[in-house]
């Protein structure tokens, strides 16, 4: 690979493979190339490999000399990333690789998300297999489309695996050993709006500058949802200015807290003063936690006869629903201090032939997850929307007896001088689905520091990547 940006970083093979992975477009549901890359890599190294129909990859790496009798250890990660970019970036993430940069201790991608979760898991696995470091028999399990419903984990044929101990490398905080996670589900709300004539001049209303982030890992940070805030702004406008709504767009994925949203309206009078007044009230309320929130109004070039608008009743129902749908933390755990039990996120909204809203629900308690889904269903139907609940996945319950966890606790303290924090995460992990298929599976989840995942500010710590890799190598050397 020519002109490598990460060529001077250590461990050389970890960052070398990470850069190769980043050069291949691998957003969710765009995974064929990365799956084929992994299969070709295994073939070139003469490793046995299974490429499942869905794209999952299982690579079997023979044990180092002296480790042949050791139990098989599974190293697991997912090969898809949440592919988001800055609105004004001229880049096709379906076809172009990431533009990596290094600044101080961080690797990031110019204008886009990095895919550090979980590209670094793939890089760790390939680097270990392509080294002389001692290790037991390994199964490298790389799944597809984790970010949009854990499809690969759902479709995995576990008969391809012989290991019953697994290190999931999808965590994003060094010094934290995950031993449980929330279950979740995705919800799609749809309605067919009535059309209405649009009058006056066209305007585009922009709301941006919010922090956004991961709807599981960062939901406890009390960040605002751009879709809900813009709905509030437009609802306030309707009290003083008559307008017709012809577009509302926001968010990228149901599991990402949206940082910006946009609406298209037609007005017979200039809405600038009224919108500015509404926004100033909202800014005064939210600026302490969303200091960069901003609003813009721009005239549109299209004519009213060229852009279909929705009826006033449909607009009222949409803005009302977006303001009452739950988002953020719903309830904290009563058993684990500081851990979110249940949450919701309004992920996307779009008006085309129909109005479509997607939400994500998570909970450590299956009954609470089901009840929150039911609450959203009741609300949506009361506003005239159809509801589809899908992509449900189970949580991962803490296992009292875990030799793998005990080994990593000891090793981490030996390497780093202090034991890791053992906890559960509110974000969903594939471990819950694996355990549903293999109840005897002993697993942990760990990883290096990755900040602002699923956003254009995402960055991977170089020094943390080095330390976590050293711990992983020590675990493999002692896994007998």
C-alpha positions in Angstrom: 0.0 0.0 0.0 1.6 3.2 -1.2 1.7 6.6 0.7 0.7 5.0 4.0 -0.3 7.6 6.6 0.1 5.3 9.6 3.5 3.8 8.5 5.4 5.1 11.5 2.9 4.0 14.2 3.5 1.0 16.5 2.5 -1.8 16.6 3.3 -1.7 12.9 1.1 -4.6 11.8 -1.9 -3.4 13.8 -1.8 0.0 12.2 -0.8 -1.4 8.9 -3.8 -3.6 8.7 -6.1 -0.9 10.1 -5.0 1.4 7.3 -5.7 -1.3 4.7 -9.2 -1.8 6.2 -9.8 1.9 6.2 -9.0 2.1 2.5 -11.9 -0.3 1.7 -15.4 1.3 1.9 -17.2 -0.7 4.6 -20.3 1.1 5.8 -23.2 -1.1 7.0 -24.7 -3.1 4.1 -21.7 -2.2 1.9 -19.6 -5.1 3.2 -18.9 -7.4 0.3 -15.5 -5.9 -0.5 -14.3 -6.0 3.1 -15.6 -9.6 3.5 -13.8 -10.6 0.3 -10.6 -8.9 1.5 -10.6 -10.9 4.7 -11.3 -14.2 2.8 -8.5 -13.5 0.3 -6.1 -12.6 3.2 -6.9 -15.9 4.9 -6.3 -17.8 1.7 -3.0 -16.0 1.1 -1.9 -17.0 4.6 -3.0 -20.6 4.1 -5.5 -20.4 6.9 -8.8 -22.3 6.8 -11.6 -19.9 6.3 -15.4 -20.0 6.1 -17.2 -17.1 4.4 -20.9 -17.4 5.1 -23.5 -16.4 2.6 -24.3 -13.2 4.6 -20.6 -12.3 4.5 -19.5 -13.4 8.0 -15.9 -14.6 8.1 -14.4 -17.3 10.3 -10.6 -17.7 10.0 -9.0 -20.6 11.8 -5.4 -19.9 12.9 -3.4 -22.9 14.1 -1.7 -22.7 17.6 1.9 -21.7 18.1 4.4 -24.5 18.9 3.7 -25.7 22.4 0.1 -24.4 22.5 -1.5 -27.2 20.4 -3.4 -28.6 23.4 -4.7 -25.2 24.6 -8.4 -24.5 24.3 -9.5 -22.5 21.3 -10.0 -18.8 21.8 -12.3 -16.7 19.6 -11.3 -13.1 18.8 -14.4 -11.3 17.5 -15.3 -8.0 15.9 -17.6 -6.7 13.2 -16.5 -5.5 9.8 -19.0 -2.7 9.2 -18.8 0.9 10.3 -21.3 3.7 10.8 -20.4 5.8 7.7 -21.2 9.5 8.4 -19.6 12.6 6.9 -19.7 16.3 7.1 -22.6 17.8 5.1 -20.4 19.8 2.7 -17.8 17.0 2.2 -17.5 16.0 -1.5 -17.0 12.3 -0.9 -18.8 9.1 -1.7 -18.4 6.8 1.3 -19.9 3.9 -0.7 -17.0 3.9 -3.1 -14.1 5.8 -1.5 -11.8 4.9 1.4 -11.2 7.0 4.4 -8.8 9.9 4.4 -6.7 9.1 7.5 -4.8 11.7 9.5 -2.6 11.6 12.6 -2.5 14.4 15.1 -0.7 13.9 18.4 -1.9 10.7 20.0 -4.9 10.3 17.7 -5.8 8.7 14.4 -8.9 10.2 12.7 -10.5 10.5 9.3 -10.8 13.8 7.5 -14.5 14.9 7.5 -15.9 11.5 8.2 -16.3 8.9 11.0 -13.3 6.6 11.4 -14.9 3.2 12.0 -12.5 2.6 14.9 -15.2 0.5 16.3 -14.7 -2.0 14.9 -11.9 -1.7 12.4 -9.4 -2.0 15.2 -10.8 -5.4 16.2 -10.1 -6.7 12.7 -6.6 -5.2 12.7 -5.8 -6.8 16.1 -7.0 -10.2 14.9 -5.0 -10.1 11.6 -1.9 -8.7 13.3 -1.9 -11.5 15.9 -2.4 -14.2 13.3 0.4 -12.7 11.2 3.0 -12.7 13.9 5.4 -15.0 15.7 3.9 -14.2 19.2 2.7 -17.2 21.1 -1.0 -18.0 21.0 -3.5 -20.9 21.4 -5.6 -22.1 18.4 -7.6 -19.1 17.3 -10.9 -18.5 15.5 -11.2 -15.0 14.1 -14.9 -14.2 13.9 -15.8 -11.1 11.9 -19.5 -10.4 11.5 -21.4 -8.1 9.1 -23.9 -5.3 9.6 -23.6 -5.1 13.4 -24.3 -1.4 13.4 -27.8 -1.7 11.8 -29.3 -4.7 13.6 -26.5 -7.2 14.3 -27.5 -9.1 11.2 -24.2 -11.1 11.1 -24.6 -12.3 14.6 -28.2 -13.3 14.0 -27.3 -15.3 10.9 -24.1 -16.9 12.2 -24.0 -20.7 12.0 -22.3 -21.5 15.3 -21.5 -25.0 14.1 -18.5 -23.4 12.3 -17.0 -22.5 15.7 -15.3 -24.9 18.1 -14.2 -22.3 20.7 -16.2 -21.6 23.8 -14.3 -18.7 25.1 -14.4 -15.3 23.3 -12.9 -11.9 23.5 -15.1 -9.4 21.8 -13.1 -6.3 20.7 -15.9 -3.9 20.2 -15.5 -1.8 23.4 -14.3 1.8 23.2 -12.9 2.6 26.6 -9.5 1.3 27.8 -9.5 0.1 31.4 -13.1 -1.0 31.2 -13.9 -4.7 31.0 -17.4 -5.3 29.8 -19.3 -8.3 31.1 -22.9 -7.5 30.1 -24.9 -5.3 27.8 -28.4 -4.0 27.0 -30.9 -5.6 24.7 -32.7 -3.4 22.1 -34.9 -3.0 19.2 -35.5 -0.7 16.2 -38.9 0.9 15.5 -40.1 2.3 12.2 -43.1 4.7 12.2 -44.7 5.6 8.8 -47.6 7.6 7.6 -48.9 8.5 4.2 -49.6 12.3 4.2 -52.2 14.2 2.3 -50.8 16.7 -0.2 -51.7 20.4 0.0 -51.0 23.4 -2.1 -48.0 25.5 -1.1 -48.1 29.3 -1.2 -45.5 31.9 -1.0 -41.7 31.7 -1.0 -39.7 28.7 -0.2 -37.2 28.5 2.7 -34.8 26.0 4.1 -34.6 25.9 7.9 -31.4 24.4 9.3 -30.5 23.3 12.8 -27.0 22.1 13.4 -24.0 22.2 15.8 -25.3 19.7 18.3 -22.9 17.1 19.7 -24.8 13.9 18.6 -23.0 10.6 19.2 -23.8 7.0 19.9 -27.3 6.3 21.2 -26.0 3.7 23.6 -22.5 4.6 24.7 -23.2 8.3 25.0 -26.9 8.5 25.9 -26.1 9.2 29.5 -24.4 12.5 28.5 -27.8 14.2 28.2 -27.3 15.4 24.6 -30.1 17.0 22.8 -31.7 15.5 19.7 -31.7 17.8 16.6 -34.9 16.2 15.2 -36.8 16.9 18.4 -35.4 20.4 18.7 -36.2 21.3 15.1 -39.8 20.0 15.6 -40.1 22.3 18.6 -38.8 25.2 16.6 -41.3 24.7 13.8 -44.2 24.1 16.2 -43.4 27.4 17.8 -43.3 29.1 14.4 -46.8 27.8 13.6 -48.2 29.9 16.5 -47.3 33.2 14.8 -46.7 32.5 11.1 -48.8 30.5 8.7 -46.7 28.1 6.6 -46.8 24.8 4.7 -44.3 22.0 5.4 -42.9 20.1 2.4 -39.8 18.5 3.9 -38.3 17.4 7.1 -35.0 15.5 7.1 -32.6 14.6 9.9 -30.4 11.9 11.3 -28.3 9.2 9.6 -29.1 6.0 11.6 -31.5 5.0 14.3 -28.6 4.3 16.7 -27.0 7.7 16.2 -28.1 10.8 18.2 -28.8 13.3 15.3 -26.6 16.4 15.4 -28.5 18.3 12.7 -31.8 18.5 10.9 -33.4 20.4 8.1 -37.0 21.5 7.1 -38.4 22.9 3.9 -41.3 25.3 4.2 -43.3 27.8 2.2 -44.5 31.1 3.7 -46.4 34.1 2.4 -44.5 36.3 4.9 -40.9 36.3 5.9 -40.4 33.9 8.8 -37.0 35.1 9.8 -37.9 37.3 12.8 -40.3 34.7 14.3 -37.9 31.8 13.8 -35.1 33.9 15.3 -37.1 34.7 18.4 -38.1 31.0 18.9 -34.5 29.9 18.5 -33.2 32.5 21.0 -35.5 31.0 23.6 -34.3 27.5 22.8 -30.7 28.6 22.8 -31.0 30.2 26.2 -32.3 26.9 27.6 -29.9 24.5 25.9 -26.7 26.4 25.3 -25.1 25.2 28.5 -25.1 21.6 27.3 -25.2 22.3 23.5 -22.9 25.4 23.2 -22.5 25.1 19.4 -26.2 24.7 18.6 -27.1 27.1 15.7 -29.9 27.9 13.4 -30.0 29.2 9.8 -32.6 30.2 7.4 -32.0 30.3 3.6 -34.3 31.1 0.7 -34.9 28.2 -1.6 -34.7 28.3 -5.4 -37.6 25.9 -6.0 -41.1 27.0 -6.7 -44.2 26.0 -4.8 -45.8 24.2 -7.8 -42.6 22.1 -8.1 -42.4 20.8 -4.5 -45.3 18.8 -3.0 -46.3 19.9 0.5 -48.2 18.0 3.2 -51.5 19.0 4.7 -51.6 21.2 7.8 -53.1 18.3 9.8 -50.3 16.0 8.7 -47.7 18.6 9.6 -49.3 19.2 13.0 -49.3 15.4 13.7 -45.7 15.0 12.7 -44.4 17.9 14.8 -46.5 16.8 17.7 -45.3 13.2 17.5 -41.7 14.2 17.3 -42.1 16.3 20.5 -43.7 13.6 22.6 -41.6 10.6 21.4 -39.2 9.6 24.3 -35.5 10.2 23.7 -32.5 10.0 26.0 -32.3 8.2 29.4 -35.7 6.8 30.4 -34.5 5.1 33.6 -31.2 4.4 35.4 -30.4 1.0 36.7 -31.3 0.3 40.4 -28.7 -2.5 40.6 -25.6 -0.9 39.0 -24.8 2.6 40.1 -24.3 5.1 37.2 -25.5 2.6 34.5 -28.4 3.5 32.2 -31.1 0.8 32.4 -33.5 2.0 29.6 -33.3 4.6 26.9 -34.7 5.7 23.6 -33.5 7.6 20.6 -35.2 9.4 17.7 -32.7 8.5 15.0 -34.1 9.7 11.6 -37.0 11.5 10.0 -37.7 11.9 6.3 -40.6 13.1 4.2 -40.8 11.7 0.7 -43.7 9.7 -0.7 -44.4 8.9 3.0 -43.3 10.2 6.3 -40.8 7.9 8.0 -39.4 8.1 11.5 -37.0 5.5 13.0 -36.2 5.1 16.7 -33.9 2.9 18.8 -34.9 1.4 22.2 -32.4 -0.2 24.6 -32.7 -1.7 28.1 -30.9 -4.0 30.5 -34.3 -5.4 31.4 -36.2 -7.3 28.7 -39.6 -6.3 30.2 -38.6 -2.6 30.2 -37.5 -2.8 26.6 -40.8 -4.4 25.6 -42.8 -1.8 27.6 -41.0 1.2 26.0 -41.6 -0.3 22.6 -45.2 -0.6 23.5 -45.3 3.0 24.7 -43.9 4.3 21.4 -46.3 2.1 19.5 -49.3 3.6 21.5 -48.1 7.1 20.9 -47.5 6.6 17.2 -50.8 5.0 16.5 -52.6 7.8 18.4 -51.0 10.2 15.9 -52.1 8.0 13.0 -48.8 6.3 12.2 -48.2 2.7 11.4 -45.6 0.9 13.5 -43.0 -1.8 12.8 -40.8 -3.1 15.6 -37.9 -5.1 14.3 -34.2 -6.1 14.7 -34.7 -7.0 18.4 -31.7 -8.4 20.1 -31.2 -9.9 23.6 -29.0 -8.5 26.3 -25.9 -10.2 27.8 -26.4 -11.2 31.4 -23.4 -11.2 33.8 -21.8 -14.6 34.3 -20.7 -15.3 37.8 -18.2 -18.0 36.8 -15.8 -16.7 34.1 -12.2 -18.1 33.8 -11.7 -15.7 30.9 -12.7 -12.7 32.9 -10.6 -13.7 35.9 -7.6 -14.2 33.6 -8.0 -10.7 32.0 -8.4 -9.1 35.4 -5.1 -10.4 36.5 -3.3 -9.7 33.3 -4.6 -6.2 33.0 -3.5 -5.3 36.5 0.0 -6.9 35.8 0.3 -4.8 32.6 -1.2 -1.5 33.7 -0.7 -1.5 37.5 -4.4 -1.3 38.4 -7.4 -3.6 37.7 -9.9 -2.6 35.1 -13.4 -1.5 35.9 -15.8 -4.4 35.4 -19.2 -3.3 34.3 -22.1 -3.6 31.8 -22.6 -1.3 28.9 -25.9 0.3 27.8 -25.0 -0.1 24.1 -25.9 -3.4 22.5 -23.2 -6.0 21.8 -23.3 -9.1 19.6 -22.3 -11.1 22.7 -26.0 -11.4 23.7 -26.9 -13.1 20.4 -23.9 -15.4 20.6 -24.9 -16.4 24.1 -28.4 -17.1 22.9 -26.9 -19.6 20.5 -24.1 -20.8 22.7 -25.2 -20.6 26.4 -22.0 -22.1 27.6 -19.9 -19.3 25.9 -17.5 -17.5 28.3 -16.9 -14.0 26.9 -15.6 -10.5 27.8 -15.5 -7.3 25.8 -12.6 -4.9 25.7 -10.9 -2.3 23.4 -8.8 0.8 23.2 -10.0 4.4 23.8 -12.1 5.6 20.8 -13.8 8.9 21.3 -17.0 10.4 19.7 -17.7 7.2 17.8 -20.2 7.3 14.9 -19.5 11.0 14.4 -17.1 13.0 12.3 -15.1 13.8 15.4 -14.3 10.1 16.0 -10.7 9.4 16.9 -8.6 6.5 18.0 -5.9 6.8 20.7 -2.6 5.4 19.5 -1.1 4.9 22.9 -4.3 3.1 24.1 -4.2 0.9 21.1 -0.7 -0.1 22.0 -1.5 -0.9 25.7 -4.6 -2.9 24.9 -2.8 -4.9 22.3 -0.1 -5.7 24.8 -2.7 -7.0 27.3 -4.3 -9.1 24.5 -1.0 -10.6 23.5 -0.2 -11.5 27.2 -3.6 -13.2 27.5 -2.9 -15.3 24.4 0.5 -16.2 25.7 -0.9 -17.5 29.0 -4.1 -19.2 27.6 -3.2 -22.8 28.1 
